Amino acid sequence: MAKRHAAPKGTRDLLPPETAVWARVESIARRVFGLYGYREIRTPIFEETELFQRGVGEATDIVGKEMYSFVDKGGRNLTLRPESTAAVCRAYVEHGMQQLPQPVRLFYIGPQFRYERPQKGRYRQFHQIGAELLGGKGAESDVEILLMLVAFLRELGFADLRVLVNTVGDAESRAAFRGKLVEYLAPRKDQLGEESARRLVTNPLRILDSKSPEEQALLAGAPKLEESLTARSREHFARVLSSMEASAVPFRIEPRLVRGLDYYTNTVFEITSEGLGAQNAICGGGAYEGLVDALGGPPTYGVGFAIGEDRLIEVLPPSSPARDVPRPVIVRAVPWGRRLPSFAFEDADASGRFVELLRARGIPALDFEWGDAKRAYAAAEAYGSEWVVLIGEDELSADRQTIERVVLREVRTRHERRLSVAEAMDQLSETGPKALG
């Protein structure tokens, strides 16, 4: 027997009907982002390794431990993208987008790759929906992208959103705080776990985000980041808070909130949904200065977010409109002893078929001809269909050349009625009644 192959560890196949939900989520993202003037960008799945080393940061877990890097046949060092902000900024510089009217608003949807330990909801090939606003005006840009993100999540049916915001300060603020934090933690290094002890050298601010109760207790006595903020950073954050208060979107300041990438400055944020329990974070992001110019462009203010689409779909509310995906009508021509002729319609050409008439009206339909009614109901169950249409001899005109009526059966209630073609079309269309009376 030939070897059976499986998807590589940490990856998965997305199958119907789940893929229909993914498509709906992405369609809603495109519609909402488009209302805010964001346009889609698609960058290569692999980039020069140096792009992520410079853009994401050598000290991050992503660059240090998680990248899928390789040397291609031309001797070039390449990496499957682990995130998209650096790639979007590279494209912004490469294509001279700084010459366009500013700010430039972009969004992306696509796969990312990180070598992580696979677990529930975490994959080595995962998918993100994200947006970047480049060339903006600081606090106003931060709030714009936050409000767009909230609008998108509300469109998906999340009703209990909470926005958590913090500031990590500008480069001067971060440098000052980093020194104070290391000075406090270095004598207490033996009270840190292995991961935080490593971060004490490579990326001390990430220790603030530790989930360890013992480490959080230790951090209670640590210097506060806000004590190291420059006047510029304080003023920036005050404008963010003022605008958020005016927006009427619920939020709170979360002093321990930091983000794991080196390029973040000033505003960082996370959005949670209270109905999700302990693991209630949906997405996060923040502002960055210095990333575009580090990649060869002019000094540019940027802000963005990324949503893990795998996680997002896993926690979609049951009533989310993204779950309301089209389910096909199952059509069966039942011979009942004799083969039926080619069908004609009063309002279609002579060679038309009923299923084609359905599709012309925007009603998805599957054609399972020359089977019995039992097989039609089995097909409806397999496809999650709400309706079955049966056509037999009794539904034909006297000359057997035209379908005059059809049998329409509602799968959920098992009610069925014999209707004219026009009545059936009205019943199956979105504007028609929802159930058979």
Summary of the structure (lengths in Angstrom):
residues: 437
radius of gyration: 28.2
end to end distance: 54.5
largest distance: 96.2
contacts: 1348
relative contact order: 0.11
helix: 39%
strand: 23%
